[in-house]
Amino acid sequence: MNSPSIKKFHGIPLSVLDLAPIAEGSNASDSFKNSVELAQHVENWGFNRYWLAEHHNMPGIASSATSVIIGHIAGATKKMRIGAGGIMLPNHATLVIAEQFGTLESLYPGRIDLGLGRAPGSDQATAFALRRTLNRGAEEFPQQLDELQNYFSEDPVGRVHAYPGTGLDVPIWLLGSSEFSARLAAQKGLPFSFASHFAPQYTLPALRLYRENFQPSASLDKPLTMVGVNVIVADTEERAQWLATSQQQQFLSLIRNMPSQLKPPVDDIEKIWSPFERASVEQTLDSGSTIVGDPDTVEQKLKEFIDLTEADEVIINSQIFYQEDRLHSYEIIAEMME
């Protein structure tokens, strides 16, 4: 189902994770225009997938209505796979998700991915606003997954069916930042994507657990892994490090429990954070799964990351304030691909 134009970096495909950032001084409309522009470029440059993530109550992320923006991006591109990285299933009725992604698959056959997570993608107050109850939580995720797979099956059990949805081949990925989803993905024989870009310390244990416990299924006969990585590359090391201060400020705002729009780069971030805050940000943005630098540095570190994880695919997040620098960063990465 891949486009013939897909290219590879040292033997594996690269994909894009877009958090639809809202830069300071802009709005969601600007964010969506930037996402369309980026998606069209990376499709031409040979990237494999373009995923968008569900977040709520976050002033700097515009992809809260994830299935809507997926449809918008799919309509603006031609062959690249477009999907959710991911839908936070406990926030939703499984029937609604089946219908939404059944609709997307019907509109764009063979191009839609459904990545599922079990975290709320928000705080408890926002989770309550989404669900109206907190009785259904992450612990019911396996049951919800069974329900969703049933809705997509050729002969679903029960009186309620998903139209569109029934009998459609919508690939389901499980997403995770801990061992729970790794174990469930292995048990269900589903592909597994790990959030290395913000949970680097758990990456290798989760991948090992998934591979060692994988059980073949009708949809997958052997383990299939994708890992997330933050990459910011520019023509010079200095500019890349400067651009990276926007992402550092974004995580700093989360540590302070004051989420904000994506801020412009700063010349001296040491003036902004305390030593404790710096250590907290650097623990999350670990040097192994957050790669910043000039082309030579990034190519070497990205290859080392792939060799370490033995991933089948890498999905790249680039939180860069200036759209032209974000496009250029992905263009440089594309030039590294075969």
Sine and cosine of phi, psi and omega as CSV:
sin_phi,cos_phi,sin_psi,cos_psi,sin_omega,cos_omega
0.00,0.00,-0.04,1.00,0.00,-1.00
-0.97,0.22,0.48,-0.88,0.09,-1.00
-0.93,0.37,0.57,-0.82,0.05,-1.00
-0.87,0.49,-0.32,0.95,-0.06,-1.00
-1.00,0.05,0.04,1.00,-0.02,-1.00
-0.89,0.46,0.74,-0.67,0.04,-1.00
-0.94,-0.35,0.21,-0.98,-0.04,-1.00
-0.75,-0.67,0.50,-0.87,0.06,-1.00
-0.95,-0.31,0.94,-0.34,-0.04,-1.00
0.76,0.65,0.68,0.73,0.14,-0.99
1.00,-0.08,-0.11,0.99,0.00,-1.00
-0.79,-0.61,0.50,-0.86,0.03,-1.00
-0.96,0.29,0.46,-0.89,0.08,-1.00
-0.90,-0.43,0.58,-0.81,0.00,-1.00
-0.76,-0.65,0.06,-1.00,-0.09,-1.00
-0.84,-0.54,0.76,-0.65,0.17,-0.99
-0.96,-0.29,0.89,-0.45,-0.04,-1.00
-0.94,-0.34,0.89,-0.46,0.08,-1.00
-1.00,0.03,0.19,0.98,0.00,-1.00
0.72,0.69,0.85,0.52,-0.09,-1.00
-0.91,0.42,0.64,-0.77,0.14,-0.99
-0.98,-0.19,0.96,-0.29,-0.03,-1.00
-0.96,0.29,0.52,-0.85,0.00,-1.00
-0.82,0.57,0.78,-0.62,-0.01,-1.00
1.00,-0.03,-0.04,1.00,0.03,-1.00
-0.89,-0.45,-0.28,-0.96,-0.04,-1.00
-0.55,-0.84,-0.01,-1.00,-0.05,-1.00
-0.89,0.45,-0.58,0.81,0.02,-1.00
-0.86,0.50,-0.69,0.72,0.06,-1.00
-0.89,0.46,-0.65,0.76,0.00,-1.00
-0.86,0.50,-0.70,0.71,-0.03,-1.00
-0.92,0.38,-0.61,0.79,0.07,-1.00
-0.89,0.47,-0.66,0.75,0.03,-1.00
-0.91,0.42,-0.62,0.78,0.00,-1.00
-0.91,0.41,-0.67,0.74,0.05,-1.00
-0.87,0.49,-0.72,0.70,0.00,-1.00
-0.88,0.48,-0.70,0.71,0.01,-1.00
-0.90,0.44,-0.71,0.70,-0.02,-1.00
-0.87,0.50,-0.68,0.73,-0.01,-1.00
-0.91,0.42,-0.62,0.78,0.01,-1.00
-0.93,0.36,-0.75,0.66,-0.08,-1.00
-0.93,0.36,-0.46,0.89,0.11,-0.99
-0.88,0.47,-0.71,0.71,0.01,-1.00
-0.93,0.36,-0.45,0.89,-0.02,-1.00
-1.00,0.08,-0.08,1.00,0.13,-0.99
0.98,-0.18,0.28,0.96,0.07,-1.00
-0.97,0.26,0.43,-0.90,-0.17,-0.99
-1.00,0.05,-0.75,0.66,-0.07,-1.00
-0.74,-0.67,0.32,-0.95,0.10,-0.99
-0.70,-0.72,0.95,-0.32,-0.07,-1.00
-0.93,-0.38,0.53,-0.85,0.07,-1.00
-0.84,-0.54,0.51,-0.86,-0.15,-0.99
-0.90,-0.43,0.58,-0.82,0.03,-1.00
-0.99,0.11,0.87,-0.49,0.16,-0.99
-0.69,-0.73,0.46,-0.89,-0.01,-1.00
-0.73,-0.68,0.47,-0.88,0.04,-1.00
0.85,0.53,0.56,0.83,0.00,-1.00
-0.87,-0.49,0.95,-0.30,-0.09,-1.00
-0.90,0.44,-0.28,0.96,-0.03,-1.00
-0.98,-0.21,0.11,0.99,-0.03,-1.00
-0.76,-0.64,0.81,-0.58,-0.15,-0.99
-0.98,-0.19,0.03,1.00,-0.16,-0.99
-0.99,-0.12,0.58,0.81,-0.02,-1.00
-0.91,0.42,-0.65,0.76,0.07,-1.00
-1.00,0.01,0.95,0.30,-0.26,-0.96
-0.88,0.48,-0.71,0.71,-0.04,-1.00
-0.91,0.42,-0.51,0.86,0.01,-1.00
-0.92,0.39,-0.74,0.67,-0.02,-1.00
-0.94,0.34,-0.50,0.86,0.10,-1.00
-0.87,0.50,-0.71,0.70,0.03,-1.00
-0.88,0.47,-0.62,0.78,0.00,-1.00
-0.90,0.43,-0.71,0.71,-0.01,-1.00
-0.93,0.36,-0.66,0.75,0.02,-1.00
-0.88,0.48,-0.61,0.79,0.01,-1.00
-0.94,0.34,-0.36,0.93,-0.03,-1.00
-0.99,-0.11,-0.05,1.00,0.01,-1.00
-0.85,-0.52,0.02,-1.00,-0.15,-0.99
-0.87,-0.49,-0.72,0.69,-0.15,-0.99
-0.77,-0.64,-0.42,0.91,-0.10,-1.00
-0.90,0.44,0.59,-0.81,0.07,-1.00
-0.95,0.32,0.70,-0.72,-0.01,-1.00
-0.84,-0.54,0.67,-0.75,-0.05,-1.00
-0.27,-0.96,-0.14,-0.99,-0.05,-1.00
-0.97,-0.24,0.78,-0.63,0.06,-1.00
-0.78,-0.63,0.83,0.55,0.11,0.99
-0.52,-0.85,-0.18,-0.98,0.18,-0.98
-1.00,0.06,0.78,-0.62,0.02,-1.00
-1.00,0.04,1.00,-0.06,-0.23,-0.97
-0.84,0.54,-0.61,0.79,0.02,-1.00
-0.87,0.49,-0.28,0.96,0.02,-1.00
-0.98,0.20,-0.15,0.99,-0.23,-0.97
-0.72,-0.69,0.37,-0.93,0.26,-0.97
-0.96,0.26,0.74,-0.67,-0.06,-1.00
-0.88,0.47,-0.55,0.84,0.03,-1.00
-0.87,0.49,-0.66,0.75,-0.01,-1.00
-0.89,0.45,-0.68,0.73,0.02,-1.00
-0.91,0.42,-0.65,0.76,0.05,-1.00
-0.87,0.49,-0.68,0.74,0.01,-1.00
-0.93,0.38,-0.67,0.74,-0.01,-1.00
-0.89,0.46,-0.74,0.67,-0.06,-1.00
-0.99,0.17,-0.39,0.92,0.20,-0.98
-0.91,0.42,-0.63,0.78,0.06,-1.00
-0.91,0.42,-0.72,0.69,0.01,-1.00
-0.88,0.48,-0.69,0.72,0.01,-1.00
-0.91,0.42,-0.57,0.82,0.04,-1.00
-0.94,0.35,-0.57,0.82,0.03,-1.00
-0.97,0.25,-0.62,0.79,-0.09,-1.00
-0.77,-0.64,0.95,0.31,-0.14,-0.99
-0.85,0.52,0.71,-0.71,0.07,-1.00
0.96,0.27,0.24,0.97,-0.08,-1.00
-0.82,-0.57,-0.04,1.00,-0.16,-0.99
-0.96,-0.28,0.75,-0.67,0.11,-0.99
-0.92,-0.39,0.55,-0.83,0.06,-1.00
-0.84,-0.55,0.99,-0.14,0.11,-0.99
-1.00,0.01,0.71,-0.70,-0.09,-1.00
-0.86,-0.50,0.70,-0.71,0.12,-0.99
-0.84,-0.54,0.28,-0.96,-0.02,-1.00
-0.93,-0.37,-0.06,1.00,0.06,-1.00
-0.98,0.21,0.39,-0.92,-0.01,-1.00
-0.95,0.31,-0.37,0.93,-0.08,-1.00
0.94,0.33,0.39,0.92,-0.08,-1.00
-0.12,-0.99,-0.08,-1.00,0.07,-1.00
-1.00,0.01,0.04,-1.00,-0.07,-1.00
-0.90,0.44,-0.63,0.78,0.00,-1.00
-0.90,0.44,-0.65,0.76,0.02,-1.00
-0.94,0.35,-0.63,0.78,0.04,-1.00
-0.86,0.50,-0.65,0.76,0.03,-1.00
-0.91,0.42,-0.65,0.76,0.02,-1.00
-0.90,0.44,-0.55,0.84,0.01,-1.00
-0.97,0.26,-0.66,0.75,-0.18,-0.98
-0.98,-0.21,-0.35,0.93,-0.12,-0.99
0.92,0.39,-0.04,1.00,0.07,-1.00
-0.40,-0.92,0.48,-0.88,0.08,-1.00
-0.95,-0.31,0.23,0.97,0.00,-1.00
-0.91,0.41,-0.58,0.81,0.05,-1.00
-1.00,-0.06,0.89,-0.45,-0.07,-1.00
-0.77,-0.64,-0.25,-0.97,-0.08,-1.00
-0.88,0.47,-0.45,0.89,-0.04,-1.00
-0.92,0.38,-0.31,0.95,0.03,-1.00
-1.00,-0.06,0.10,0.99,-0.04,-1.00
-0.83,0.56,-0.72,0.70,0.02,-1.00
-0.85,0.52,-0.63,0.78,0.03,-1.00
-0.91,0.42,-0.67,0.74,0.04,-1.00
-0.89,0.46,-0.63,0.78,0.03,-1.00
-0.88,0.48,-0.69,0.73,0.06,-1.00
-0.86,0.51,-0.68,0.73,0.01,-1.00
-0.88,0.48,-0.70,0.71,-0.04,-1.00
-0.91,0.42,-0.70,0.71,0.03,-1.00
-0.88,0.47,-0.58,0.81,0.04,-1.00
-0.90,0.44,-0.66,0.75,0.01,-1.00
-0.88,0.47,-0.56,0.83,-0.02,-1.00
-1.00,0.09,-0.17,0.99,-0.09,-1.00
-0.94,0.33,0.30,-0.95,0.00,-1.00
-0.92,0.40,-0.56,0.83,-0.05,-1.00
-0.74,-0.68,0.96,0.27,-0.09,-1.00
-0.90,0.43,0.58,-0.81,0.04,-1.00
-1.00,0.10,0.64,-0.77,0.07,-1.00
0.96,-0.28,0.15,-0.99,-0.06,-1.00
-0.99,0.11,-0.37,0.93,-0.08,-1.00
-0.99,-0.17,0.82,-0.57,0.02,-1.00
-0.86,-0.50,0.37,-0.93,0.04,-1.00
-0.99,-0.12,0.88,-0.48,0.06,-1.00
-0.81,-0.59,0.91,-0.42,-0.12,0.99
-0.97,0.25,0.37,-0.93,-0.01,-1.00
0.45,-0.89,-0.76,0.65,-0.05,-1.00
-0.83,0.55,0.81,-0.59,0.08,-1.00
0.98,0.19,0.07,1.00,-0.03,-1.00
-1.00,-0.03,0.58,-0.81,-0.01,-1.00
-1.00,-0.02,1.00,0.01,0.08,-1.00
-0.95,-0.31,0.97,-0.25,-0.04,-1.00
-0.86,0.51,0.78,-0.63,0.03,-1.00
-0.97,-0.24,0.81,-0.59,0.13,-0.99
-0.94,-0.34,0.61,-0.80,0.19,-0.98
-0.99,-0.14,0.72,-0.69,0.02,-1.00
-0.96,-0.27,0.50,-0.87,0.00,-1.00
-0.35,-0.94,0.38,-0.93,0.14,-0.99
-0.79,-0.61,0.24,0.97,0.03,-1.00
-0.49,-0.87,-0.19,-0.98,-0.07,-1.00
-0.99,0.12,-0.29,0.96,-0.08,-1.00
-0.85,0.52,-0.81,0.58,-0.05,-1.00
-0.93,0.36,-0.50,0.87,0.06,-1.00
-0.88,0.47,-0.70,0.72,-0.01,-1.00
-0.92,0.38,-0.66,0.75,-0.02,-1.00
-0.93,0.37,-0.66,0.75,0.03,-1.00
-0.88,0.48,-0.64,0.77,0.04,-1.00
-0.90,0.43,-0.70,0.71,-0.02,-1.00
-0.89,0.46,-0.63,0.78,-0.07,-1.00
-1.00,0.02,-0.11,0.99,-0.03,-1.00
0.91,0.40,0.66,0.75,-0.02,-1.00
-0.93,-0.37,0.42,-0.91,0.11,-0.99
-0.91,0.41,0.47,-0.88,-0.13,-0.99
-0.78,-0.63,0.78,-0.63,0.05,-1.00
-0.89,-0.46,0.84,-0.54,-0.05,-1.00
-0.97,-0.24,0.66,-0.75,-0.06,-1.00
-0.99,0.11,0.90,0.44,0.01,-1.00
-0.88,0.48,-0.43,0.90,-0.09,-1.00
-0.94,0.35,-0.25,0.97,0.13,-0.99
-0.69,-0.72,0.02,1.00,0.08,-1.00
-0.70,-0.71,0.84,0.55,-0.15,-0.99
-0.89,0.46,-0.52,0.85,-0.10,-1.00
-0.94,0.35,-0.34,0.94,-0.03,-1.00
-0.98,-0.18,0.00,1.00,-0.14,-0.99
-0.86,0.52,-0.85,0.52,-0.10,-0.99
-0.91,0.41,-0.68,0.73,0.06,-1.00
-0.87,0.50,-0.65,0.76,-0.02,-1.00
-0.93,0.38,-0.68,0.74,0.01,-1.00
-0.90,0.43,-0.64,0.77,0.02,-1.00
-0.90,0.44,-0.70,0.71,0.01,-1.00
-0.87,0.50,-0.69,0.72,0.00,-1.00
-0.88,0.47,-0.75,0.66,-0.07,-1.00
-0.92,0.38,-0.64,0.77,-0.06,-1.00
-0.95,0.32,-0.41,0.91,-0.08,-1.00
-0.94,-0.35,0.12,0.99,-0.10,-1.00
-0.90,0.44,0.72,-0.69,0.07,-1.00
-0.89,-0.46,0.86,-0.50,-0.02,-1.00
-0.83,0.56,0.53,-0.85,-0.02,-1.00
-0.72,-0.69,0.02,-1.00,0.03,-1.00
-0.90,0.44,-0.45,0.89,-0.06,-1.00
-0.99,-0.10,-0.29,0.96,-0.11,-0.99
-0.44,-0.90,0.79,-0.62,-0.05,-1.00
-0.99,-0.15,-0.20,0.98,0.05,-1.00
-0.50,-0.87,0.31,-0.95,-0.05,-1.00
-0.84,0.54,0.59,-0.80,0.06,-1.00
-0.71,-0.70,0.89,-0.47,-0.11,-0.99
-0.85,-0.53,0.58,-0.81,0.15,-0.99
-0.73,-0.68,0.65,-0.76,-0.01,-1.00
-0.83,-0.56,0.59,-0.81,0.02,-1.00
-1.00,0.00,0.58,-0.82,0.03,-1.00
-0.54,-0.84,0.63,-0.77,0.13,-0.99
-1.00,0.05,0.79,-0.61,0.03,-1.00
-0.74,-0.67,0.79,-0.61,0.14,-0.99
-0.76,-0.65,0.93,-0.38,-0.03,-1.00
-0.81,-0.58,0.65,-0.76,0.04,-1.00
-0.66,-0.75,0.08,-1.00,-0.05,-1.00
-0.90,0.43,-0.47,0.88,0.02,-1.00
-0.79,-0.61,0.43,-0.90,0.05,-1.00
-0.87,0.49,-0.64,0.77,-0.07,-1.00
-0.90,0.44,-0.69,0.72,-0.02,-1.00
-0.94,0.35,-0.62,0.79,0.02,-1.00
-0.88,0.48,-0.71,0.70,0.01,-1.00
-0.90,0.43,-0.58,0.81,0.04,-1.00
-0.92,0.39,-0.71,0.71,0.02,-1.00
-0.88,0.47,-0.55,0.83,-0.04,-1.00
-0.92,0.39,-0.29,0.96,0.00,-1.00
-0.92,0.39,-0.34,0.94,0.09,-1.00
-0.92,0.39,-0.72,0.70,0.04,-1.00
-0.91,0.41,-0.63,0.78,0.05,-1.00
-0.88,0.48,-0.66,0.75,0.04,-1.00
-0.92,0.40,-0.56,0.83,0.02,-1.00
-0.89,0.45,-0.72,0.69,0.02,-1.00
-0.94,0.34,-0.53,0.85,0.07,-1.00
-0.89,0.46,-0.65,0.76,0.01,-1.00
-0.90,0.43,-0.54,0.84,0.05,-1.00
-0.94,0.33,-0.64,0.76,0.04,-1.00
-0.87,0.49,-0.61,0.79,0.01,-1.00
-0.99,0.14,-0.01,1.00,-0.04,-1.00
0.86,0.51,0.61,0.79,0.02,-1.00
-0.70,-0.71,0.91,0.42,-0.04,-1.00
-0.84,0.55,0.60,-0.80,-0.11,-0.99
-0.65,-0.76,0.12,-0.99,0.16,-0.99
-0.91,0.41,0.32,-0.95,-0.01,-1.00
-0.92,0.38,0.86,-0.52,-0.12,-0.99
-1.00,0.02,0.44,-0.90,0.04,-1.00
-0.93,0.38,0.36,-0.93,0.02,-1.00
-0.88,0.48,0.41,-0.91,0.05,-1.00
-0.83,-0.56,0.45,-0.89,-0.03,-1.00
-0.97,0.24,-0.51,0.86,-0.04,-1.00
-0.63,-0.77,1.00,-0.04,-0.04,-1.00
-0.95,0.31,-0.29,0.96,0.02,-1.00
-0.89,0.47,-0.40,0.92,0.02,-1.00
-0.97,0.23,-0.22,0.98,-0.12,-0.99
-0.99,-0.15,-0.62,0.78,-0.11,-0.99
-0.92,-0.38,0.38,-0.93,0.09,-1.00
-1.00,0.08,0.25,-0.97,0.06,-1.00
-0.84,0.55,-0.63,0.78,0.03,-1.00
-0.91,0.42,-0.70,0.71,0.01,-1.00
-0.90,0.44,-0.64,0.77,0.03,-1.00
-0.87,0.49,-0.71,0.70,0.00,-1.00
-0.88,0.47,-0.63,0.78,0.00,-1.00
-0.91,0.41,-0.69,0.72,0.03,-1.00
-0.90,0.43,-0.70,0.72,-0.04,-1.00
-0.93,0.38,-0.47,0.88,0.07,-1.00
-0.92,0.39,-0.62,0.78,0.03,-1.00
-0.96,0.27,-0.72,0.69,0.01,-1.00
-1.00,-0.03,0.88,0.48,-0.03,-1.00
-0.85,0.53,0.59,-0.81,-0.07,-1.00
-0.89,0.45,-0.39,0.92,0.01,-1.00
-0.96,0.28,-0.57,0.82,-0.06,-1.00
-0.90,-0.43,0.14,0.99,0.21,-0.98
-0.80,-0.61,0.94,-0.33,-0.17,-0.99
-0.92,-0.40,0.87,-0.49,-0.06,-1.00
-0.76,-0.65,0.73,-0.69,0.06,-1.00
0.34,-0.94,-0.21,-0.98,0.06,-1.00
-0.99,0.16,0.12,-0.99,-0.09,-1.00
-0.82,0.57,-0.69,0.73,-0.02,-1.00
-0.90,0.44,-0.70,0.72,0.01,-1.00
-0.89,0.46,-0.72,0.70,-0.06,-1.00
-0.92,0.39,-0.67,0.74,0.00,-1.00
-0.89,0.46,-0.67,0.74,0.00,-1.00
-0.91,0.40,-0.72,0.69,-0.05,-1.00
-0.94,0.34,-0.57,0.82,0.03,-1.00
-0.92,0.39,-0.64,0.77,0.06,-1.00
-0.90,0.43,-0.66,0.75,0.03,-1.00
-0.88,0.47,-0.64,0.77,0.01,-1.00
-0.90,0.44,-0.68,0.74,0.03,-1.00
-0.92,0.40,-0.68,0.73,0.03,-1.00
-0.88,0.48,-0.62,0.78,-0.03,-1.00
-0.93,0.36,-0.70,0.71,-0.08,-1.00
-1.00,0.06,-0.36,0.93,-0.09,-1.00
0.82,0.57,0.59,0.81,-0.04,-1.00
-0.94,0.34,0.46,-0.89,0.06,-1.00
-1.00,0.06,-0.31,0.95,-0.02,-1.00
-0.34,-0.94,0.47,-0.88,0.06,-1.00
-0.83,-0.56,0.72,-0.69,0.06,-1.00
-0.92,-0.38,0.78,-0.62,-0.21,-0.98
-0.95,-0.31,0.80,-0.60,0.12,-0.99
-0.96,-0.27,0.75,-0.67,0.01,-1.00
-0.73,-0.69,0.99,-0.10,0.01,-1.00
-1.00,0.08,1.00,-0.02,-0.07,-1.00
-0.84,-0.54,0.75,-0.66,-0.13,-0.99
-0.91,0.41,-0.73,0.68,-0.08,-1.00
-1.00,0.01,0.81,-0.59,-0.06,-1.00
-0.85,0.52,-0.65,0.76,-0.03,-1.00
-0.91,0.42,-0.55,0.84,0.05,-1.00
-0.96,0.27,-0.57,0.82,0.05,-1.00
-0.91,0.41,-0.71,0.71,0.05,-1.00
-0.88,0.48,-0.69,0.72,-0.04,-1.00
-0.91,0.42,-0.59,0.81,0.02,-1.00
-0.88,0.48,-0.73,0.69,0.02,-1.00
-0.94,0.35,-0.52,0.85,0.04,-1.00
-0.91,0.42,-0.65,0.76,0.05,-1.00
-0.89,0.46,-0.67,0.74,0.04,-1.00
-0.88,0.47,-0.65,0.76,0.01,-1.00
-0.87,0.49,-0.58,0.81,0.01,-1.00
-0.93,0.38,-0.31,0.95,0.06,-1.00
-0.99,0.14,-0.27,0.96,-0.07,-1.00
-0.99,0.10,0.45,-0.89,-0.03,-1.00
-0.96,0.27,0.00,0.00,0.00,0.00
